[in-house]
Amino acid sequence: MKSRIYSVLFLGLLFTSSLVSCSKSDSDGEKAKLQLRLIDAPADYDQVNIDIKDVQINVTGDDDKGWQSLPGVKAGIYNILDLVNGKDTLLVDADIPTGKLHQIRLILGDNNSVVMGGVSAHLETPSAQQSGLKLNVQQDVKSGILYTMVLDFDAARSIVTTGSGKYNLKPVIRTVLNAVGGSIKGAVTPGSLLTAVYAINGTDTISTFTDATGGYLIRGVPAATYNMLFKATDLTYQQQTKTGIAVTTGNVTVVDTVRLQK
């Protein structure tokens, strides 16, 4: 029964590899990966629409020159009141340099608004438009580890009514950065041999492929003890297993090199 399950997984991985090549980034242990999610606390408005143009990070501590935009930012206008009761939206999924993540900055556009009683009003955001909304993080990030950062937007405290009946946006945001499980890193020889790698814990299986050099990296692995299965796409090579691979949160478990033989 197990061999049938692994065969199905193996075929599924082969099909996936023909659609998207992810093994290179998966085996890149020189960077961390950051997923940035936006959530909100409830507020007494119909809508609070925030125009997000860019997300930048600072890993140098130099407030003047240390900023860099993250790739693949999902820019757009978000009604943050949709993001309550466990709902969120993924703003960024990107590799970042390792070391200390000092700050993160949201660059906002002009199209911010609040809706009350069906009537929309413009939200003035002068400071955020000029230099971006800076959020202090000051946490270390390790290579090969997947991190999630939650931006908890407090809409009720972020909107200020002026005496002239206008609305100012002065965002109050709480940041939470967490490592998601650990990672498993290793290599398979021959390096030119494309190999499916499975991390198995009971009925849970996490998988990836080796890259062009035979390396692999599986991120976001829940803390537990795993059995590893290595199965080459060239079926003339015998599959191999390793047992007792312990994974802890926030750390990379390095597995001894596996040598496949015919």
N, C-alpha and C positions, 0 to 999 in steps of 0.2 A: 504493500500500500504506500509506504514512504517513497519507494522508487518512482511510483506513478506521480506522486505529488511533485517530486523534484523535477521530473521530466516536464510536467506542465509548466512549472516555474521557469525552467530552462528555456523552453520554447517561447514563453512570454517575454523573457529577457532578450532573446534573439530578435523578436519582433520589435521590441522597444528600441533596441540599438539601431535598427534600420530607419527609425523615425527621428531619433534625436541622439546626438553623441554627447553623453554626459560624463563619460569616464575620465576625461582629462581634468575637468573641474573637480570631480569627486576625489581624485587622487592628489590634488594640489594641497599639500599640507603646510604651505608657506603662509597661508592667510586664514583668517577666521571668516565665518559666514554670519551675516546679520539679517534677520527678518524683522521689519519694523511694522507694528500693527497699531492702528488708531481705534480707541474706544472712547465712550463718553458717559458722564454721569447725567441723570435726567435733569431737565430744566423746564420751566413754565413758559415754553414757546411752542409754536407750531413747527418751526424749522429754524435751524441755525446752520447756514451754508458757508463753508470755509473754502476759499480758493487756494489750493496748494500747488505751487509752481515747481518747487525743488526741495530736496533734502540733502543737507551737507553735513559732513563730520569733520572734527578736528582731532588729529592724533599726535600733534606736535606740541600743543600748549601755547603756540604763538597765535594770539587772537587776531593779528593783522594778516598773516600769510599762511596760516596752517589749515585753511578750509579747503575741502574738496567735495565736489558733488558726487553722490552715489549713482552708479549706473542703474538704469531701468526703473527710475522713480515713476510711479503711477500718478502723474499730475492730473488734477481735475478739481471739480467743485463737489465737496462732500457735505451732505446734510448729516452732521454728527449726531443729531437726535435719533437717527436710524441705528446708531451703534450702541445700544443699551441692552441690558438683560442678557449678557453673554455674547452679543454680536460684536464683530470687529471687521476691519478691512485691512488688507495687506497693502502697505504703501511701498515697501522696498524689500527685495530679496537679493542681496548682493554680497560679494566678497569684500572684506575690509582688511587693512593692514593690522598686524598683531602688535601688541604692546599695550599702551594705555589709551583708551578712548576718553578724551577729555570732555568734548562737548558735541552736541548735535544741534543743527539749526534748520528751522523750517522757513522757507522763502514763500511768502504769501503774495497773491495777486490782488487786484482791485475788486474782484467780483465776490465780495463777502456781504452777506445779508442776513437779516433776521425777519421771520414772519410771525406776526401776532394777530389773531382774529382774522386771518386771511389776508392781512395787509403786509406787504413787504417793505422793509426799510433798509437802507444801505448802512453797512457797518464800516466806520472809519478805522483804518489800521495804519496810522502814519509811521510808527516806529518799526513795525514788522516789514512794511514795504521797503524801507530804506536799507536795513542791514540784516533783516531776518530775525526770527524769534529764536534766541539762544537758550539751550537747556543744558545745564551741567550734568555730567555723567560721572566722570572721574573713576572709571573702573578698568581693570586689566582684562584683556581678551587674549586667549591663547590660540596658536595656530591649529587648524584642523577641527576646531570646535564650532558648533552651531549655537548662536545666541538669538534670543528673541527679545526685542524691546517693545514694551507697551507704552504708548503715549495716551495717558488718561486725561482727556480734555474735560475740564469742569466748566460746562457752558453757563451754568447759573452764576458763577463768580467771574466769568470772562467777559460778560457784556455789561457795560456801564452806561446808564442813561444820563445825558447831559441836561443842564437846565433849559436848553433851547429845544428839547424834545428829540435830539439826535442820539444815535447809539455809537459808542466807541467799543472796539474790540481790544481788550487787554488780556490776552490769553493766559489762563492759569492751567498749567499742564504738569502732571506728575509722571515721571519716567521710572520704569521698572525694567532692568536688564537682567536676564536669567540665561544661564547655560541650559541647553536642551540635551539632557543625557550626556553621553560621552561619545567617543569615536573609536573606530577600529581601523588600524593602518597596517599595511604589510606589502609584500611583493610575492609574485609567482614567477618561477622560471620554467621553461624558456620565456623571456620577456616579450618576444614577438607573438606569443600564443594568446589569443583572446580567451579569457577565462571568466566564467561566472562565479561569483563569490557570494555565499549565503551565510548569514549569521542567524542561528536557529536557537530559540528558547521556547520549548514546549510547542505550542501551535503557532507561535509568532515567528515570522521569517522576514529578515531585512536583507536586501540583495543589491549588488552592483556588478560592474564589469571591471577588469583590469584595463589600464591604459596601454599606450604603445610601448612602454618600457616594462610592463608587468606589474606596475604599482597599483594600489587601490586604497581608497579611504571611504569609510562608511560613517557619515555624520548623523547626529541626532539619535543615537542608539540608547534606549532606556537602560538604566543601571541594572545589571543582572549578570549571570554567567551563561555563556553561549557555547554551542558547538558550531564549528565552521566547516562548511563543505565547499570544495574547490572542484569545478567541473569545466574542463576545456571544451571549446566549441569544436575542436578537432577530436572526435570521439575515439581516435586511436590511442589517445592518452588516457591513463587511468585516473579516475577521480580520487581525491584525497580528503581526509577529515582531520580536524584538530579539535580537541575537547578542552573544557574548563577554561575558556577565555573570559576573564572577568573584566567587566566594564563598569567604571564609576563616573558619576556626573562631573562634568567639567574637565575631564582628562582624556588623553589619547592613549589607548592600549595598543602597543606595538606587538604584532604577531611575527614569530620567526618565519623566514622565507620558506615558501612551499616549493618543492621541486617535483614537477609532474614528470612521469615516465610512461613510456609506451608498454 
